[in-house]
Amino acid sequence: MKIVFCCTDTRPEPWLDGLRAALPEADLSVWQAGVATEPADYAIVWAPPQAFIDAQPRLKALFNIGAGVDALLRLNLPDGLKVVRLDDAGMAVQMAEYVCHAVIRHFREFDLYQQAQARGEWAFRKPRHREDFAVGVMGLGVLGSRVAQALRGFDFPVNGWSRNPKVLDGVQTFHGMGEGLHAFLSASRVLVNLLPLTPETRDILGRDTLGRLRPGGYVINVARGAHLVEEDLLALLDSGHLAGATLDVFRTEPLPTTHPFWTHPRVTVTPHTSARTLRDESIAQIARKIRALERGEPIAGVVDRARGY
Amino acid sequence: MKIVFCCTDTRPEPWLDGLRAALPEADLSVWQAGVATEPADYAIVWAPPQAFIDAQPRLKALFNIGAGVDALLRLNLPDGLKVVRLDDAGMAVQMAEYVCHAVIRHFREFDLYQQAQARGEWAFRKPRHREDFAVGVMGLGVLGSRVAQALRGFDFPVNGWSRNPKVLDGVQTFHGMGEGLHAFLSASRVLVNLLPLTPETRDILGRDTLGRLRPGGYVINVARGAHLVEEDLLALLDSGHLAGATLDVFRTEPLPTTHPFWTHPRVTVTPHTSARTLRDESIAQIARKIRALERGEPIAGVVDRARGY
């Protein structure tokens, strides 16, 4: 069996070493622009160019490193080619960490305590009630479910929203555009975005949706920059309807140096670091899935290309 | 039944309103220095003066607001007087929040990302492995157990230490002074102190104990300032053995304005705010316990005065 590796932005050697150990029977190659590669059975990709796809007519499956397949699905892919997302590969716990840190930091006002320390000021603030800080999680896949459960562990009221109905223990769930979305937003004060990016969800966080959050709302975007209309967020921060935001993803990455988010006093910026793909976990998972496919067994994580995730 | 309220530092009115609603049959009074109060059956106290105790010969039980009874047990109390700690009263979840926020902030290096944002710098850091960040929780009562479980939820290896053997799901537990403590410390990199303050635990965090933590150790003290030898912590930070500390309690509170912790670049100071007593929860719990005592039933939270907690 032949496997080709085409991950722009990633040093291939450590991946090849890991794959060689996990799948000794495989014949591995690395794609290089302008160099012909033999047609492979499986590809491991991140942001591959169209030329790579065009030169690989025999692929049975494409494994996407990372949780979002939006960039991949914008390419022209042969009909019937299986696109596979990794189920988790260590990302869900990182997402839970990132989001819980941001929610607790906001709820407990640790940023204000940090400023007080800088002034040498000993002053405790009146505790706020967690019942007033319902957190709404958009997107209830592997990452969203783990985040929602982690927030429940701190006794926050948690709402969940997804395209289709879902049931999650201890979480009040809503679904569908229109009324379902509006009811979800008006029941939430802190919004966590973990949606896949599809034509339907592009620009979903704008004046109309964010304006429906409870007063003092807070936005945490850990999915894709294109979900959020950045000017609308800034306007709602400046009008006082939103209290702040923690943003890990942006319409343009790296975030341009002149962008107002960098210096906004109530915006926390991180450089798309909320959940990184962990190599060892990813390799183990890819090896398991390739073996299952070779045996003709079904695997989890196959993307519904029409749906977009 | 008569109840007297003696909480220095607390406005009594909201407590009296809540107690009146929860225990309408009770006759409530508030202690004032120099004014005689009728002998009561129950007292609700925080840091009461010796004079208060001396003027209350008929008390059946003393309810301590807050988790630590160290200050109370330094008073001269009549033999046989029941000292009762509140089981939780909303403090455990706050403690879990505070500690998880501090651990995640350190592990994920969010302080460095914050500094990078201030410089307008987009640069992600290599992810660190959580297997290298075993967290050791000292004290496995209501607060410590909740904190340990919350940390397990983020897949950190968690060690626990207590005076006597305890079993906690998913936590590697150690016990006893000497070898048990040493094994616990050398298995841990992040140390969370939630011990009661007793003659045995005073100064327990010093050069000898903190020096046994794994290199790059991190200290989170949310129990009592007198557990920690502050100069030893500073020396271990400056030698590079410890990477940092998050401290909520201090030998002198408020922390004196000239104390080096205020400005140390790797020390986070908060003003004894990790877990505040929540009034409504406390009142409900006190009412439940008083009713049980009146019916002659046993209650949880009675302090072993010889043991000190």
Contacts between the chains, C-beta under 8 A, distances in Angstrom:
chain1	res1	chain2	res2	distance
A	93	B	130	7.8
A	93	B	154	6.0
A	93	B	155	5.0
A	94	B	127	7.6
A	96	B	153	7.6
A	96	B	154	6.5
A	97	B	104	4.9
A	97	B	107	7.7
A	97	B	108	6.2
A	97	B	154	5.6
A	98	B	108	7.1
A	100	B	100	6.4
A	100	B	101	7.9
A	100	B	104	6.9
A	100	B	154	7.8
A	101	B	100	7.8
A	101	B	101	6.0
A	101	B	104	4.5
A	101	B	105	6.3
A	101	B	108	6.9
A	101	B	110	6.4
A	104	B	97	4.9
A	104	B	100	6.9
A	104	B	101	4.5
A	105	B	101	6.3
A	107	B	97	7.6
A	108	B	97	6.2
A	108	B	98	7.1
A	108	B	101	6.9
A	110	B	101	6.4
A	110	B	270	7.6
A	113	B	270	5.0
A	113	B	271	7.4
A	113	B	273	7.1
A	114	B	268	7.3
A	116	B	271	7.5
A	117	B	262	6.6
A	117	B	268	7.0
A	117	B	269	4.8
A	117	B	270	7.6
A	120	B	257	5.6
A	120	B	262	5.0
A	120	B	263	7.7
A	122	B	253	7.7
A	122	B	254	3.8
A	122	B	255	6.0
A	122	B	271	4.5
A	123	B	271	6.3
A	124	B	271	4.7
A	124	B	272	6.9
A	124	B	273	4.5
A	124	B	276	7.6
A	125	B	273	7.3
A	127	B	94	7.6
A	127	B	276	4.9
A	127	B	278	6.8
A	130	B	93	7.8
A	150	B	153	6.0
A	150	B	154	7.4
A	153	B	96	7.6
A	153	B	150	6.0
A	153	B	153	5.3
A	154	B	93	6.0
A	154	B	96	6.4
A	154	B	97	5.5
A	154	B	100	7.8
A	154	B	150	7.4
A	155	B	93	5.0
A	253	B	122	7.7
A	254	B	122	3.7
A	255	B	122	5.9
A	257	B	120	5.6
A	262	B	117	6.5
A	262	B	120	5.0
A	263	B	120	7.7
A	268	B	114	7.3
A	268	B	117	7.0
A	269	B	117	4.8
A	270	B	110	7.6
A	270	B	113	5.1
A	270	B	117	7.7
A	271	B	113	7.4
A	271	B	116	7.5
A	271	B	122	4.5
A	271	B	123	6.3
A	271	B	124	4.7
A	272	B	124	6.9
A	273	B	113	7.1
A	273	B	124	4.5
A	273	B	125	7.3
A	276	B	124	7.7
A	276	B	127	4.9
A	278	B	127	7.0
